[in-house]
Each structure stands twice: as structure tokens, then as C-alpha cells.
């Protein structure tokens, strides 16, 4: 039985863990050829698991390195017709205590990183009859939360960047963003490690549970197939019914 991504060649950032890893595994199972990118080499190799997926160790903030790595990945795969930007960082701290270095790093990784990747991949994407860009934003892009000034600003910027890509790159390239709520990943260990906090987070959403990486991966798959062929420039909350947009 053919997979939904048979013949597709997709670059995934943040693939060493969490949502990026699960997206890579789901996409591989659906037949995609993948290039995995992260600065964590051990994590990347664990994701690939001897499957033959190409791994590239690089920080999305390093623009010259990203340009080189994306060009190598696209050439090795014979092209690129999809990008998933899942790399991201989170620092929760009240604004009074938010250090400029933390602000700068979150904007660099969460917003400028996707810019660097898409810019480098664009020559490959432009050659295709149909290409997709999926950016992993956050429910924090949609509504303010305490202690997330830097993170929310970076993710709101990413959501708007995605909308602008949809306008500028259509009709052959579609761009959409996913806005996860609390998802069980290494990034949210501060919630999972405290049963009271985890229960509170689950209780405040309609589905009464924390999200799983599979929930986000399935949304990324939808945006990367023709099942979403008339959808571009949107942000999709995957948050169990928290933001109610």
C-alpha cells in the first residue's frame, strides 16, 4: 500500500527529539525521503535508527552553515519539496528576570531559524509543482501566558511569517503553521515532572489530557499532503481545546 508521502523529499529540523523526531518517524513510515537536521548528533542518529535517513548536524541560527547543509541535503535527495521547521527552544521567566541573551536566543532559534532554513531551501522548493512548508509555532502565539514574553513573541512572529510566506510563495508552495498546546516532550518536563501541574494543565483543556507528539505529527502530515491542498497561511491549534479560536 502506497504511503501518503511516497516520492516526497522533506527536510525536518529539530529532528533529534520531541515533535521533530515523531514527525520524522511518521513521515518515513508514509514513504518520504528525509533529511534530518539538528545540533544534537546523538539524538539525530537515534531518530534515524539505521533507516538510511540522512542526518545533518547544524544549528538553525548559523546561517552560512544552514545554507551549506540545506544545499547538500537537497542535492543528495535530488530535490526538496517539503520543509518542516520543528526546532525550537523555551525559557519561561517573568519579564523582570528575562535576560537579553535569552530573548535574543529564542528569537534567533524560533523565528530567524525558520527564515534561514526556508531561504536556503527555496531554490529547491521553487522547482517543484507542489511544495509545502510547515512551521511549528505554539498556542503561545495565539494568546499571552505568564512568563513567556520572549517565547510568545518569537512564536507569534513565526505564525505571521508563515502567513507572509503563503502570500509570497503561492500558488505552488503552501505554508501553514501548527500551534501545539502542552505536548509531552523533553521541553515540557517542568510540567510532567510535577503531577499536580500536569493534572492542572490537562484539566484546563476540553479533552482533559496533555498532548502527545503523535497529535502534532499527524497535523504536520495533513499539511504536507494534498489532503490540505486548498489550505495555506493558517495556524492550526493542536491544543485539546485550549485556545478556542
C-alpha positions in Angstrom: 0.0 0.0 0.0 1.4 3.4 -1.0 2.3 5.9 1.7 0.8 9.4 1.7 4.3 10.8 1.1 5.7 8.4 -1.5 8.2 10.3 -3.7 8.3 13.3 -1.4 11.7 14.7 -0.2 11.4 16.6 3.0 13.8 18.4 5.3 12.9 18.3 9.0 14.6 20.5 11.7 14.6 19.7 15.4 14.5 16.0 14.4 16.7 14.8 17.3 13.8 14.7 19.9 10.2 15.5 20.7 7.8 16.6 18.0 10.5 16.7 15.3 11.5 13.1 16.0 7.9 11.9 15.8 7.3 13.8 12.6 10.3 12.2 11.1 9.2 8.7 12.1 5.7 9.2 10.8 6.8 10.8 7.5 9.3 8.0 6.9 6.6 5.4 7.5 4.5 7.2 4.9 7.2 6.8 2.3 9.1 10.2 2.4 12.8 10.5 1.8 14.1 12.6 4.6 16.9 14.9 5.6 17.1 15.4 9.4 18.7 18.4 10.9 19.5 19.2 14.5 22.5 20.3 16.5 22.2 17.1 18.6 24.1 14.4 16.6 23.4 11.6 19.0 19.7 12.4 19.0 19.6 12.6 15.2 21.2 9.2 14.9 18.7 7.7 17.4 15.9 9.2 15.3 17.3 7.7 12.1 17.8 4.4 13.8 19.8 2.9 10.9 17.0 3.6 8.5 19.1 5.4 6.0 17.6 8.8 6.7 20.3 11.5 6.1 21.4 13.3 9.2 22.9 16.8 9.2 24.3 18.3 12.4 23.8 22.1 12.4 22.3 24.9 14.4 19.5 26.7 12.6 20.9 30.0 13.8 24.1 29.5 11.9 23.1 31.0 8.5 26.2 30.1 6.5 26.1 26.5 7.8 22.4 26.2 7.1 22.9 27.3 3.6 25.6 24.7 3.0 23.7 21.9 4.8 20.4 22.5 3.0 22.1 22.7 -0.3 23.9 19.4 0.4 20.6 17.8 1.6 18.7 18.9 -1.4 21.3 17.8 -3.8 21.6 14.4 -2.2 17.9 13.8 -2.3 17.6 15.0 -5.9 15.5 18.0 -4.7 13.3 19.1 -1.8 9.5 19.6 -2.0 8.8 19.9 1.7 10.2 21.6 4.9 9.1 21.1 8.5 10.6 23.6 11.0 10.3 21.9 14.3 13.4 23.2 16.0 12.6 25.5 19.0 13.6 26.5 22.5 11.6 27.7 25.5 12.6 29.8 28.5 9.8 30.6 30.9 10.6 33.5 33.1 8.8 36.6 34.3 9.8 39.7 32.2 11.6 41.4 35.1 14.0 38.4 35.1 14.2 37.8 31.4 17.8 38.2 30.3 18.5 39.9 26.9 20.6 36.8 26.0 17.5 34.6 26.5 15.3 36.9 24.4 17.9 37.0 21.6 18.3 33.3 21.6 14.6 32.5 21.5 14.1 34.9 18.6 17.1 33.5 16.8 16.1 29.9 17.1 12.3 30.1 16.9 11.9 32.8 14.3 15.2 33.6 12.4 16.0 29.8 12.3 12.9 29.0 10.1 13.7 32.0 8.0 17.3 30.7 7.4 16.0 27.2 6.5 13.2 28.3 4.2 15.5 30.8 2.5 18.1 28.1 1.9 15.5 25.6 0.7 13.6 28.0 -1.6 15.6 27.3 -4.8 14.7 23.6 -4.4 11.1 24.2 -3.5 10.6 26.6 -6.4 11.4 23.8 -8.9 8.5 21.7 -7.8 4.9 21.7 -9.0 3.7 21.4 -5.4 5.8 22.0 -2.2 4.9 22.5 1.4 6.3 24.4 4.4 5.1 23.5 7.9 6.3 25.7 10.8 5.7 24.5 14.4 4.6 27.6 16.3 2.7 27.4 19.6 -0.5 28.2 21.3 1.6 30.9 22.9 1.5 32.6 19.5 -2.3 33.0 19.9 -2.7 34.1 23.5 -0.5 35.6 26.2 0.8 33.5 29.1 2.7 34.5 32.2 6.5 34.3 31.8 6.5 33.7 28.1 7.3 37.2 26.7 10.2 36.0 24.6 8.8 32.7 23.6 5.3 34.1 22.7 6.8 36.9 20.7 9.0 34.5 18.8 6.2 32.1 18.0 3.7 34.9 17.1 6.3 36.2 14.7 6.6 32.7 13.3 2.9 32.4 12.7 2.8 35.7 10.9 6.0 34.9 8.9 4.2 31.7 7.8 1.2 33.8 6.6 3.5 36.0 4.6 5.2 33.0 3.1 1.8 31.8 1.9 1.2 35.0 0.1 4.6 35.4 -1.4 5.3 31.8 -2.4 1.9 30.7 -3.7 0.4 29.1 -5.7 2.9 26.3 -5.9 4.3 26.4 -2.4 1.9 26.2 0.6 2.9 27.3 4.1 1.0 26.6 7.3 1.8 26.7 11.0 0.8 24.4 13.8 0.2 25.8 17.3 0.6 23.0 19.8 -0.6 23.3 23.4 1.1 21.4 26.2 2.7 18.4 24.5 4.6 15.7 26.3 8.2 16.3 25.1 11.6 17.0 26.9 10.8 20.7 26.6 7.8 20.4 28.9 9.4 18.2 31.6 8.8 21.0 34.1 5.1 20.2 33.9 5.3 16.4 33.5 7.6 16.1 36.5 5.0 17.6 38.8 1.8 15.5 38.9 -0.2 18.5 40.3 1.0 20.8 37.4 0.3 18.1 34.8 -3.2 17.5 36.1 -3.9 21.2 36.1 -2.7 21.5 32.6 -4.9 18.6 31.5 -8.0 19.9 33.4 -7.9 23.3 31.6 -8.5 21.8 28.1 -11.6 20.3 26.7 -10.1 16.9 26.0 -8.7 16.6 29.6 -5.3 15.3 28.7 -1.8 16.5 27.7 -1.0 16.4 24.0 1.2 13.7 22.6 3.9 14.1 19.9 1.7 11.9 17.6 -1.0 14.6 17.7 1.4 17.2 16.2 2.9 14.8 13.8 -0.5 13.9 12.3 -1.2 17.6 11.8 2.1 18.0 10.1 1.3 15.1 7.8 -2.0 16.7 6.9 -0.3 20.0 5.9 2.3 18.1 3.9 -0.2 16.2 1.7 -2.8 17.1 -0.9 -5.4 16.4 1.8 -4.8 20.1 2.7 -4.4 21.2 -0.9 -6.7 24.2 -0.6 -5.2 25.3 2.7 -2.4 27.8 3.2 -1.4 30.6 5.5 -3.3 29.3 8.6 -2.3 28.4 12.1 -3.9 25.3 13.4 -4.2 24.9 17.2 -3.4 21.4 18.3 -4.1 22.0 22.0 -7.0 19.8 23.1 -9.4 22.8 23.1 -7.5 25.4 25.0 -7.3 28.5 22.8 -10.8 28.2 21.3 -10.0 30.1 18.1 
